[in-house]
């Protein structure tokens, strides 16, 4: 099997692939280190949101290291760069001022922090999702790799995450609970932007669309399942349906950090096919429980801890965890191994390579 066949067979649960497929993302410093080590120049695809840049960048390097997937998405428009102030803080296309935090870029000025009414949402300018050049890299990678690798189209910050970055998470949560009238309008505006990108990627020929909203925290959900059903369930049904209308064969992949097992059944009901990142060590995400409850209707992508295991574990620890996750989540197919997020600079290079080696060693189906 080539990588495309391997991923498709596993995630569509149409049989057993030759081995469990592999995918991973690397932060800037690790891309630079491994690019030099492997002699592969790193191509960066800058995104309108900083974190997404490292989903889209370094595809050539990640393939050389063993990934079965190419990740593409919407970049900045051709010739455009984010303005940066004297303190080195960029402001993105949505007007979010950002600065580098201990690990991730953080939004320090939320452009809709004073929003109260739907008209303010209507008046707030969003960037053009189809601006010239935004899909240059995506089109090139799809043409180059679509025959041999599974192409994932990234449509993260689909609704809730974009809303939180525009408004501020605390205000947004209070306003959702208070039924502020602007909330449905902002859901609609963010959804429309994301769908324009997702439908463009679907039309270009990606194999799967990767939506993304983080409704979970370490110990439970950020909003109640009831509130999720009120605001987002039917909106996600529409998102998935519109993507399928462009290409009925496209695979629907959903990124959602945190402990969100209480809504997985609802998400499956509206069309979810692959759940990512299966964040480990949170309530409800025990591999055996997830596999037993949802494994006949849902495939899993992720489940390897990048918070503690990859940065601080030994290669033997990593191998044992990878083997254990494959033995459960990969039972009968339906699993692609990946860290639960972008691998960060606190992870030693040898641990990244130990992770990849463990997948190839223990992922083979006999």
C-alpha positions in Angstrom: 0.0 0.0 0.0 1.1 3.6 -0.5 0.4 6.2 2.1 -2.9 7.4 0.5 -4.3 3.9 0.5 -3.1 3.2 4.0 -4.8 6.2 5.5 -8.0 5.8 3.5 -8.3 2.2 4.4 -7.7 2.8 8.1 -9.9 5.9 8.6 -12.8 4.7 6.4 -12.6 1.3 8.2 -12.9 -0.5 4.9 -10.4 -3.2 6.0 -6.9 -3.5 7.5 -4.1 -1.4 6.1 -0.6 -2.9 5.9 0.2 -0.8 9.0 -1.4 1.9 11.2 -0.8 5.2 9.4 1.2 8.0 10.9 0.9 11.8 11.0 2.6 14.5 13.1 3.2 18.3 13.1 6.4 20.1 14.2 6.9 23.5 15.7 9.3 26.0 14.0 12.4 25.1 16.0 12.0 21.3 15.3 11.3 22.0 11.6 14.6 23.8 11.4 16.5 21.2 13.3 15.2 18.2 11.4 15.4 20.1 8.1 19.1 20.5 8.6 19.5 17.0 9.9 17.7 15.4 6.9 18.9 17.9 4.3 15.3 18.8 3.4 14.6 22.6 3.0 11.6 23.6 5.0 8.9 25.4 3.1 6.6 27.6 5.3 3.0 28.3 4.5 2.1 31.3 6.7 -1.6 31.2 7.8 -4.0 33.9 8.9 -3.7 32.3 12.4 -0.2 31.5 13.7 -0.9 28.1 15.1 -2.2 26.8 11.8 1.0 27.7 10.1 2.7 24.7 11.7 0.0 22.4 10.4 0.7 23.5 6.9 4.4 23.9 6.8 7.3 21.5 6.3 5.3 18.9 4.3 8.3 17.7 2.3 10.3 17.2 5.6 7.5 15.4 7.4 7.1 13.0 4.4 10.8 12.3 4.4 10.5 11.5 8.2 7.6 9.1 7.6 4.3 10.9 7.7 1.5 9.4 5.5 -0.3 12.8 5.1 0.1 16.1 3.4 -1.6 19.0 5.2 -2.8 21.9 3.1 -4.9 25.0 3.8 -5.4 28.7 3.3 -2.3 30.9 3.5 -1.9 34.6 3.6 -2.8 36.3 0.3 0.0 36.5 -2.3 2.4 39.2 -1.3 0.8 40.0 2.0 2.6 39.9 5.4 1.2 40.6 8.9 2.3 44.0 10.2 4.5 43.7 13.3 4.9 46.5 15.9 8.1 47.7 17.6 7.7 45.0 20.3 7.6 42.2 17.7 3.8 41.6 18.0 2.0 40.9 14.8 -1.6 41.8 14.0 -3.3 39.2 11.8 -5.9 39.7 9.1 -8.7 39.6 11.6 -7.2 42.4 13.7 -6.0 40.1 16.5 -2.8 41.5 18.0 -0.6 38.6 19.1 2.6 37.9 21.0 4.7 34.8 21.6 3.8 33.1 24.8 5.8 30.3 26.6 4.7 27.8 24.0 2.1 29.2 21.6 1.3 32.6 20.2 -1.3 34.4 22.3 -4.0 36.9 21.3 -3.5 40.0 23.5 -6.0 42.3 21.8 -9.4 40.8 20.8 -10.9 43.0 18.1 -14.5 42.3 19.0 -14.0 42.5 22.8 -16.7 45.2 23.0 -19.3 43.4 20.9 -22.9 43.3 22.1 -25.2 43.5 19.1 -25.6 41.7 15.8 -25.0 44.9 13.8 -21.5 45.1 15.3 -20.8 41.7 13.9 -22.2 42.6 10.5 -20.1 45.8 10.4 -16.8 44.0 11.4 -14.7 43.3 8.3 -13.5 39.7 7.8 -10.7 39.1 5.3 -11.5 37.6 1.9 -11.3 33.8 2.3 -10.7 33.5 -1.4 -8.1 36.2 -1.8 -5.6 35.9 -4.6 -2.8 33.5 -3.7 -4.4 32.1 -0.6 -4.5 28.6 -2.1 -1.3 28.7 -4.2 0.6 26.3 -1.9 -2.5 24.0 -1.4 -3.0 23.6 -5.2 0.7 22.9 -5.7 0.9 20.3 -3.0 -2.3 18.6 -4.1 -1.1 18.3 -7.7 2.3 17.0 -6.5 1.2 14.4 -3.9 -2.4 13.4 -4.4 -1.6 10.1 -6.1 0.6 8.8 -3.3 -0.4 10.6 0.0 -3.6 11.3 1.9 -4.2 15.1 1.5 -5.9 16.8 4.5 -7.5 20.2 4.0 -7.2 22.3 7.2 -10.3 24.3 8.1 -9.5 24.9 11.7 -11.0 27.7 13.8 -14.3 26.8 12.2 -16.7 28.6 14.6 -16.1 28.6 18.4 -12.3 28.9 18.3 -12.5 31.9 15.9 -15.2 33.5 18.0 -13.1 33.1 21.2 -10.1 34.7 19.6 -12.2 37.6 18.3 -14.2 38.3 21.4 -12.1 36.7 24.2 -13.0 33.4 25.8 -14.3 34.6 29.1 -16.6 37.2 27.6 -17.8 34.7 24.9 -18.7 32.1 27.5 -20.6 34.5 29.6 -22.4 36.0 26.6 -23.4 32.5 25.3 -24.8 31.6 28.7 -26.6 35.0 28.8 -28.1 34.5 25.3 -26.5 37.7 24.0 -28.1 38.5 20.6 -24.8 38.8 18.7 -23.8 35.2 19.3 -25.8 33.5 16.5 -24.7 36.2 14.1 -21.0 35.6 15.0 -21.5 31.9 14.6 -22.9 32.4 11.1 -20.1 34.8 10.1 -17.3 32.5 11.2 -19.0 29.5 9.7 -19.4 31.3 6.4 -15.7 32.2 6.3 -14.6 28.6 7.3 -16.9 27.0 4.7 -15.6 29.2 1.9 -12.1 27.8 2.7 -13.3 24.2 3.2 -15.3 24.1 0.0 -12.4 25.6 -2.0 -10.1 22.9 -0.6 -12.7 20.2 -1.3 -13.0 21.4 -4.9 -9.2 21.4 -5.3 -9.1 17.7 -4.5 -8.2 17.1 -0.9 -9.1 13.7 0.6 -10.4 15.0 3.9 -11.4 18.2 5.5 -10.1 18.9 9.0 -12.5 21.2 10.9 -11.5 22.4 14.3 -13.0 23.9 17.4 -11.8 23.3 21.0 -14.8 22.7 23.3 -12.9 20.8 26.0 -10.5 21.5 28.8 -8.3 19.1 30.8 -11.1 18.1 33.2 -14.3 18.5 31.2 -16.0 20.6 28.6 -15.7 24.4 28.4 -19.5 24.6 27.7 -22.1 22.1 28.6 -23.3 19.4 26.2 -26.7 21.2 26.3 -25.2 24.5 25.2 -23.1 22.7 22.5 -26.3 21.2 21.1 -28.1 24.6 21.3 -25.4 26.6 19.4 -23.3 24.2 17.4 -24.8 20.8 16.6 -27.0 21.8 13.7 -24.4 24.3 12.5 -21.9 21.4 12.3 -24.5 19.3 10.4 -24.7 22.1 7.8 -20.9 22.4 7.6 -20.4 18.8 7.0 -23.3 18.6 4.5 -22.0 21.5 2.4 -18.5 19.9 2.3 -20.1 16.6 1.2 -22.1 18.4 -1.5 -18.8 19.5 -3.1 -17.4 15.9 -2.9 -19.5 13.1 -1.4 -16.4 11.0 -0.9 -14.5 13.6 1.2 -13.7 12.4 4.7 -14.9 14.6 7.6 -12.2 15.0 10.3 -12.8 17.1 13.4 -10.2 18.5 15.7 -11.3 19.2 19.3 -9.0 19.4 22.2 -9.9 18.4 25.7 -12.4 16.1 27.3 -15.4 16.0 25.0 -16.6 12.4 25.1 -20.1 13.6 26.1 -20.8 15.1 22.7 -19.1 12.5 20.4 -22.3 10.7 19.8 -24.0 13.9 18.8 -21.1 14.8 16.5 -21.3 11.4 14.8 -25.1 11.9 14.3 -24.4 15.0 12.3 -21.7 13.5 10.1 -18.4 13.3 11.9 -16.2 10.4 10.6 -12.8 10.9 12.3 -12.1 12.4 15.7 -8.8 14.2 16.4 -6.7 14.6 18.6 -8.2 12.1 21.1 -6.4 14.0 23.8 -5.1 11.5 26.3 -5.2 11.6 30.1 -8.5 13.4 30.3 -11.9 12.1 31.6 -13.8 10.0 29.1 -10.9 9.4 26.7 -9.8 6.1 27.9 -8.9 4.2 24.7 -10.8 1.0 25.5 -13.9 3.0 26.4 -13.7 5.1 23.2 -13.1 2.1 21.0 -15.9 0.1 22.5 -18.5 2.9 22.5 -17.7 4.6 19.2 -15.3 2.4 17.2 -17.9 1.0 14.9 -19.0 4.5 13.8 -15.9 6.6 14.3 -12.2 6.5 13.5 -9.5 8.0 15.7 -6.5 10.2 14.9 -4.0 11.1 17.6 -3.9 9.9 21.2 -0.2 10.3 21.9 0.6 12.7 24.7 2.7 15.7 23.7 2.3 17.5 27.1 4.4 15.1 29.2 5.2 11.8 27.4 7.0 13.2 24.3 9.0 16.0 26.0 9.8 14.2 29.3 9.5 10.5 28.7 12.2 8.1 27.7 12.3 6.4 24.2 11.2 3.2 26.0 8.2 5.1 27.6 7.2 6.4 24.2 7.5 3.0 22.6 5.3 1.4 25.3 2.6 4.0 25.0 2.5 3.9 21.2 2.3 0.1 21.3 -0.5 0.3 23.8 -2.5 2.8 21.9 -2.2 0.9 18.6 -3.3 -2.3 20.3 -6.6 -0.7 21.4 -7.5 2.1 19.0 -5.9 0.3 16.1 -7.8 -3.0 16.7 -9.6 -3.8 13.5 -8.5 -0.6 11.9 -9.9 2.9 12.4 -6.8 4.6 13.8 -4.1 6.9 12.6 -1.3 7.5 15.2 -0.3 11.1 15.9 0.6 13.4 18.8 -2.4 15.2 20.3 -1.0 18.6 19.1 2.0 20.1 17.3 5.2 18.7 18.8 6.8 21.6 20.6 10.4 22.7 21.2 10.5 21.1 24.7 10.6 17.6 23.0 14.1 16.2 22.3 14.8 15.2 18.7 15.5 11.7 19.8 12.0 11.4 21.3 10.4 12.5 18.0 12.4 9.9 16.2 11.6 7.3 18.9 7.9 8.0 18.4 8.1 7.5 14.6 10.1 4.3 15.0 7.6 2.9 17.5 4.7 3.4 15.1 6.5 1.7 12.3 7.6 -1.2 14.6 4.3 -1.8 16.3 1.8 -0.7 13.7 2.2 -3.5 11.3 -0.8 -5.7 10.9 0.1 -9.4 10.7 
